[in-house]
Amino acid sequence: MSSSEEPKLKKALNLIQATFFGVGLILGAGIYVVIGAVAQYAGNLTWLAVVLSGLIALFTGLSYAELSSMFPYASSSYYYTKEAMPNRQNVAFLVGWLLFFEAASGAATASVGFSSYLLSLLYSLYPATTKLDAKLLMIILSVLIVMLFTLINYIGISESSTVNIIFTLIEAFGLLVIIIIGFTFGSVTPNYFEPANYGAYGIFLGASLFFFAYTGFELMATTAEETVDAKYTMPKAIIMALIVTTTLYLLVALATVRLVPWEHLTGGAPLATAAEAVLGTQGWFLLASIALFSTSNTVLGFLVSSSRISYGMAADGMLHPKLASVDKKHKTPLYTIILAMSVAIFEIVVAGYASDIRYDPTSGLLKVGGIISIVASSANLGALIAFIFVNLAVILLRKRKKDIERPFKIPINVRDIPVFPILGLLLSMLVIILTFHDIIVWIITLIVLALGLIIREIRE
C-alpha cells in the first residue's frame, strides 16, 4: 500500500469536544488531592497560589496555542522543537519522548489513584475486604482500568470524546458541590489575605506544587490531526480549557477554607474532608465517588495523548514505521495505542510491587507510598523540561520563520519577540530549581531519556 493510500486519523473533534478533552486532562485527580498540601504552605492565601500557578500554565499554554495553529500535528511538542531547531533533531526527539513518557506515566499514576479511591470505598462499605492483599488488589484494578480505557481509545476518538465529556461533567459537578456549599453553608470566616507559617514565600511554594494540577493542557495539541479545522480550533480550545479550569480552581480554593480551617486540609482526600463538614459522611462518599470518574477520565486522556504523540513521531520517521499504522476500521493508531498501554501497565506493576501499599487499621485508610510518587514526579519534571523548549520554540520561530501563517499569534510583543513565552520559560526553570531536589527523580528522567535514544536508533 502506498503512503497515499494509508488510512488517516479520523477528524471528529469540534471546538466543544476539544475543549472538554483539555478540561478533562487538566482537572484530573490533582485538585481532589493536591489542594490540601498547597494549603499547608499558603494557608488562606491558597487562592493566590492557584492564581499564580494558573498564570504559569497560561504563559506556556499561549505558546502551545500559537504553535498548534502553525503546525496542527499529533506529534505536537516534538514537531514544534524540530521546526525551531532543525539542526537539533535529538533535542526535538527527546522533547517528544519526554511528553510521551509523561502521558503514559500519568495514565499509570491516575489508574493507581482510581484504585486507591475504589479500595477506600470498598473498605468503608465492606470491612471484610481489608483482609485481602491490598497491593495485589491495587495492581489488578489499576491494570484492568488501563485495559478498559485502552479499548475505548482503540474504538475511536468520537467514542473517547463522549466518555470524556460525561466524566468531565461529573468531576466538574464535584467541584461545583464544594463551591456551592462553601459559599452557602461554610461556617468558617477566613482572612483571605493572611499567609500561613511560611509567609509570602509559602504562596510561591504552594503555586509550584499546585502547578501540577494544571498539567495536561500541553497534551491537548496531540489530538490536532483529529480536530476539525485544527489551526483555528486548537488554540481556542487550549485557552478556553485553561480559563475554565482556572475559574473552577480559584472558586474551590476560596470555598474550601470556608468549610474547614486550612490546617484541617490534610490527608489524601481534602475535598472529601471539606464536604464532610457540611454534608456529613454522605459528603465524603459523594466526593470520593466522583473522584473515581476524575481519575479514570485522566487515564483515558493520557492514554489518548501518549498514543497520538508517539504516532506522530513515528509518522515523521523518529520511531519504527509500524507505529505510524492506522487501523482501517476505527481510524485510530492501533500499535501506538498498544505501546501506551504496555508502558502504563509496566509502570503499574513495577511501581506497585516496589511500593508500600497496605491497609492501615488505625486510620481506616489505604496507605500508598514509595516509588509511585517518584515516577509521577519524574513525569512532571519531563513535562517542565519540554515546556522550556516549547516556549523557546515560539521565540526562535518568530525570528527564523517570520512569514509562516499564524492563525493565532501571542499578544504583547517587543520587536516581535513575545513576552509571555519568555516568562513561561523562566518560570518553568524556576519551578524545576525550587522543587526538584530528589536525585532519584533526576536519575529516572535521565534513564528515560537514554532509553528513548536507544529506541530511536533501532527504529528501522
C-alpha positions in Angstrom: 0.0 0.0 0.0 1.4 3.4 -1.0 1.6 6.2 1.6 -1.2 8.0 -0.2 -3.5 5.0 0.4 -2.6 4.7 4.1 -5.7 5.4 6.3 -5.6 8.7 8.2 -6.7 9.6 11.7 -10.4 10.5 11.7 -11.2 14.2 12.1 -14.0 14.2 14.5 -13.4 16.8 17.3 -15.1 20.2 17.2 -14.3 23.2 19.4 -16.5 22.0 22.3 -15.2 18.4 22.2 -11.5 19.6 22.0 -12.1 22.0 24.9 -13.8 19.2 27.0 -10.8 17.0 26.3 -8.5 19.6 27.6 -10.6 20.4 30.7 -10.8 16.6 31.5 -7.0 16.3 31.1 -6.3 19.3 33.4 -8.9 18.7 36.1 -7.9 15.1 36.5 -7.3 14.0 40.1 -4.9 16.7 41.0 -7.4 19.2 42.5 -9.0 16.5 44.6 -5.7 15.7 46.3 -3.1 18.5 46.0 -5.1 21.4 47.3 -4.7 20.2 50.9 -0.9 20.1 50.6 -0.9 23.6 49.0 -3.0 24.9 51.9 -0.3 23.8 54.4 2.1 26.2 52.6 -0.2 29.1 51.6 -3.0 28.9 54.2 -5.9 31.2 53.5 -3.9 32.5 50.6 -4.2 29.2 48.7 -6.4 31.1 46.2 -3.4 33.3 45.3 -1.2 30.3 44.9 -3.8 29.0 42.5 -3.8 32.2 40.5 0.0 32.3 40.3 0.2 28.7 39.1 -2.6 29.4 36.6 -0.5 32.3 35.2 2.5 29.9 34.8 0.2 27.5 32.9 -1.3 30.2 30.8 2.1 31.6 29.6 3.1 28.2 28.3 -0.5 27.5 27.1 -0.3 30.5 24.9 2.9 29.1 23.3 1.1 25.8 22.6 -1.8 27.8 21.1 0.4 29.7 18.6 2.4 26.6 17.7 -0.6 24.4 17.3 -2.1 27.0 14.9 1.1 26.8 12.8 1.7 23.0 13.0 -1.5 21.1 13.7 0.2 17.7 14.0 -0.2 14.9 16.5 3.5 14.9 17.4 2.9 18.5 18.8 5.9 19.4 21.1 8.3 17.2 19.1 7.3 18.9 15.8 7.5 22.4 17.2 11.0 21.9 18.5 12.1 20.2 15.3 10.9 23.2 13.2 12.6 25.7 15.6 15.8 23.7 15.8 16.3 21.9 12.5 19.9 21.0 13.3 19.0 19.6 16.7 16.9 16.5 15.8 17.9 14.7 19.0 16.7 17.5 21.1 13.3 17.5 19.3 13.0 13.7 19.7 13.8 13.9 23.4 11.2 16.6 23.9 8.6 14.4 22.3 9.8 11.4 24.1 9.5 13.1 27.5 5.9 14.1 26.8 5.1 10.5 25.7 6.6 9.3 29.0 4.7 11.9 30.9 1.4 10.9 29.4 2.0 7.1 29.8 3.2 7.7 33.4 0.2 9.9 34.0 -2.1 7.1 32.9 -0.4 4.7 35.3 -0.4 7.1 38.2 -4.1 8.1 37.6 -5.1 4.4 37.5 -3.4 3.9 40.8 -5.4 6.9 42.1 -8.6 5.3 40.8 -7.8 2.0 42.6 -6.9 3.8 45.8 -10.3 5.6 45.9 -12.1 2.4 44.9 -10.4 0.3 47.6 -11.0 3.0 50.2 -14.7 2.9 49.4 -14.8 -0.9 49.5 -13.1 -0.9 52.9 -15.7 1.5 54.2 -18.7 -0.4 52.7 -17.4 -3.9 53.1 -14.8 -4.2 56.0 -14.1 -7.8 55.2 -12.2 -6.7 52.1 -9.4 -5.3 54.4 -8.2 -8.9 54.8 -7.3 -9.2 51.1 -3.9 -8.4 49.8 -4.1 -4.6 49.2 -1.1 -4.4 47.0 -2.2 -7.2 44.7 -5.7 -5.8 44.5 -4.5 -2.3 43.6 -2.2 -3.7 40.8 -5.0 -5.8 39.3 -7.6 -3.0 39.5 -5.1 -0.5 38.0 -4.2 -2.8 35.1 -7.9 -3.5 34.4 -8.8 0.2 34.3 -5.9 0.8 31.8 -7.0 -2.1 29.6 -10.7 -0.9 29.7 -9.8 2.7 28.5 -7.3 1.3 26.0 -10.2 -0.4 24.4 -12.2 2.8 24.3 -9.2 4.6 22.9 -8.9 2.0 20.1 -12.7 2.0 19.3 -12.5 5.7 18.2 -11.8 9.3 19.1 -15.5 10.1 18.9 -16.3 7.5 21.5 -13.4 8.6 23.6 -14.6 12.1 23.4 -18.2 11.1 24.5 -16.8 9.3 27.6 -14.5 12.2 28.3 -17.4 14.7 28.2 -19.6 12.7 30.5 -16.8 12.1 33.0 -15.6 15.7 32.9 -19.1 17.0 33.7 -19.2 14.6 36.7 -15.9 15.7 38.1 -16.8 19.4 37.5 -20.0 18.7 39.4 -18.0 17.6 42.4 -16.1 20.9 42.3 -19.3 22.8 42.0 -20.7 21.0 45.1 -17.7 22.3 47.1 -18.1 25.8 45.7 -21.9 26.0 46.4 -21.8 24.5 49.9 -18.7 26.5 50.7 -20.2 29.9 49.9 -23.7 28.9 51.1 -23.1 26.9 54.3 -19.5 27.4 55.2 -19.2 28.4 58.8 -15.5 29.4 58.8 -14.7 33.1 58.2 -11.2 33.0 56.7 -9.0 36.0 56.2 -8.2 35.7 52.5 -5.1 37.8 52.9 -3.5 36.0 55.8 -0.5 33.8 54.9 0.4 30.6 56.7 3.6 30.0 58.7 5.8 30.2 55.5 4.7 33.8 54.9 4.7 35.2 51.4 7.2 32.5 50.3 4.5 30.0 51.0 2.5 31.4 48.2 5.2 30.5 45.7 5.8 27.1 47.3 2.1 26.4 47.1 2.0 27.6 43.5 4.9 25.4 42.4 3.0 22.4 43.9 -0.4 23.4 42.6 1.0 23.9 39.1 0.9 20.1 38.6 -2.9 20.3 38.9 -2.7 22.1 35.5 -0.5 19.5 33.7 -2.4 18.0 30.8 -3.0 21.2 28.8 0.3 20.5 26.9 -1.2 17.2 25.6 -4.2 18.8 24.0 -2.4 19.5 20.8 -1.7 15.8 20.3 -5.3 15.5 19.0 -4.8 18.2 16.4 -4.9 15.7 13.5 -8.3 14.5 14.8 -9.7 18.0 15.2 -11.8 19.8 12.6 -10.1 22.9 11.3 -7.4 22.5 13.9 -5.4 25.6 13.0 -8.2 27.7 14.4 -9.9 25.3 16.7 -7.0 24.1 18.8 -5.7 27.5 20.0 -9.2 28.4 21.1 -9.7 25.1 22.9 -6.4 25.4 24.8 -7.1 28.9 26.0 -10.8 28.1 26.9 -9.7 25.0 28.8 -7.2 26.9 30.9 -9.8 29.7 31.6 -12.5 27.2 32.7 -10.2 25.2 34.9 -8.6 28.3 36.5 -12.0 29.7 37.3 -13.1 26.4 38.9 -9.8 26.0 40.8 -10.0 29.6 42.1 -13.6 29.2 43.4 -12.7 25.9 45.0 -9.7 27.4 46.8 -11.9 30.2 48.1 -14.8 27.9 49.1 -12.7 25.1 50.8 -11.3 27.3 53.6 -14.9 28.4 54.4 -15.8 24.8 55.1 -12.9 23.8 57.3 -9.8 25.8 58.6 -6.9 25.3 56.2 -5.0 23.5 59.0 -7.5 20.6 58.7 -7.0 20.0 55.0 -4.5 17.2 55.5 -4.7 13.6 54.3 -5.3 12.2 50.8 -8.9 13.4 50.3 -9.0 17.1 51.3 -12.1 17.9 49.3 -14.0 14.9 50.7 -13.0 16.2 54.2 -14.3 19.6 53.3 -17.6 18.3 52.0 -18.0 16.1 55.1 -18.0 19.3 57.3 -21.4 20.2 55.9 -22.8 17.0 54.3 -21.6 14.5 56.8 -20.4 11.0 55.9 -22.6 11.2 52.8 -20.5 14.2 51.6 -17.3 12.2 52.0 -18.7 9.3 50.0 -20.0 11.6 47.3 -16.7 13.3 46.7 -14.8 10.0 46.9 -17.2 8.5 44.3 -16.8 11.5 42.0 -13.0 11.1 42.3 -13.4 7.7 40.6 -14.7 9.4 37.5 -12.0 12.1 37.8 -9.1 9.6 37.9 -10.5 7.3 35.2 -11.0 10.3 32.9 -7.4 11.2 33.4 -6.4 7.6 32.5 -8.3 7.9 29.2 -7.0 11.3 28.4 -3.4 10.4 28.9 -3.7 7.1 27.0 -5.1 9.0 24.0 -2.4 11.6 24.2 0.5 9.2 24.6 -0.6 7.1 21.7 -1.0 10.2 19.5 2.3 11.8 20.2 4.2 8.5 19.5 2.1 8.0 16.4 3.1 11.5 15.1 6.8 10.9 15.9 6.6 7.5 14.0 4.9 9.2 11.1 7.8 11.6 10.9 10.4 8.8 10.9 11.5 9.1 14.6 10.1 5.7 15.7 9.6 2.4 14.0 7.3 3.0 10.9 4.9 0.2 12.1 3.9 2.6 14.9 2.6 5.0 12.2 -0.1 2.5 11.1 -3.7 3.5 11.4 -6.5 0.9 11.9 -8.7 0.8 8.7 -12.0 0.4 10.6 -11.7 2.7 13.6 -9.1 5.2 12.1 -7.1 5.0 15.3 -3.3 4.3 15.7 -3.5 0.7 16.9 0.1 0.0 17.5 0.9 3.2 19.5 -2.3 2.5 21.5 -0.8 -0.8 22.4 2.5 0.8 23.2 1.0 3.4 25.5 -1.0 0.6 27.3 2.1 -1.6 27.7 4.2 1.2 29.2 1.5 2.2 31.6 0.9 -1.4 32.7 4.7 -2.0 33.1 4.9 1.1 35.4 1.9 0.0 37.4 3.4 -3.5 38.1 6.9 -2.4 38.8 6.0 0.7 40.9 3.2 -1.2 42.6 5.4 -4.1 43.8 8.2 -1.6 44.8 5.8 0.5 46.9 4.4 0.3 50.4 0.7 -0.4 49.8 -1.3 -1.5 52.7 -4.4 -1.0 54.7 -3.9 1.0 57.9 -6.4 -0.2 60.6 -5.6 2.8 62.8 -6.8 5.4 60.3 -9.0 3.1 58.3 -7.4 4.3 55.1 -5.3 2.8 52.4 -1.7 3.8 52.6 0.1 4.3 49.2 3.7 5.4 49.2 7.1 4.8 47.7 8.2 4.7 44.1 4.8 5.6 42.6 5.2 9.2 43.7 8.7 9.2 42.4 7.6 8.1 39.0 4.9 10.8 38.9 7.5 13.4 39.9 9.8 12.2 37.1 7.0 12.6 34.6 6.3 16.1 35.8 10.0 17.0 35.5 9.9 15.8 31.9 6.9 18.0 31.2 8.6 21.1 32.6 11.8 20.4 30.6 9.6 20.1 27.5 7.9 23.4 28.4 11.3 25.2 28.3 11.9 24.0 24.8 8.3 24.7 23.6 8.5 28.3 24.9 11.9 28.7 23.3 10.5 27.3 20.0 8.0 30.2 19.8 10.7 32.8 20.2 13.1 31.1 17.7 10.3 30.7 15.1 9.4 34.3 15.3 12.9 35.1 14.0 13.5 32.2 11.7 10.1 31.7 10.1 8.5 35.2 10.1 6.4 34.6 7.1 4.7 31.4 8.1 0.9 31.6 8.7 0.0 32.1 12.3 -3.9 31.9 12.7 -3.3 32.6 16.4 -0.4 34.9 17.5 0.5 35.6 21.1 -0.2 39.2 22.0 2.2 41.7 23.7 5.5 41.6 21.8 8.7 43.6 22.0 10.3 43.8 18.5 8.1 40.8 17.5 9.5 38.8 20.5 6.6 37.6 22.6 6.8 38.4 26.3 4.7 35.5 27.6 6.9 32.6 26.3 9.9 34.2 27.9 8.0 34.3 31.3 6.8 30.8 30.7 10.4 29.6 30.0 11.9 31.4 33.1 9.1 30.2 35.4 9.4 26.6 34.3 13.1 26.8 35.0 12.4 28.3 38.4 9.9 25.6 39.4 12.5 23.0 38.5 15.2 24.6 40.6 13.0 25.2 43.6 11.0 21.9 43.6 13.0 19.0 42.1 15.7 18.2 44.7 15.3 14.4 44.8 18.3 12.8 43.0 16.3 9.7 42.2 13.8 11.7 40.2 16.7 13.0 38.0 18.2 9.6 37.6 14.9 8.1 36.4 14.5 11.0 34.0 18.0 10.5 32.6 17.3 6.8 32.2 14.1 7.6 30.3 16.0 9.9 28.0 18.7 7.3 27.4 16.1 4.7 26.7 14.4 7.0 24.2 17.7 7.5 22.3 18.2 3.7 22.2 14.7 3.1 20.8 15.3 5.8 18.2 18.4 4.1 17.0 16.6 0.8 16.4 13.6 2.4 14.7 14.2 0.7 11.4 
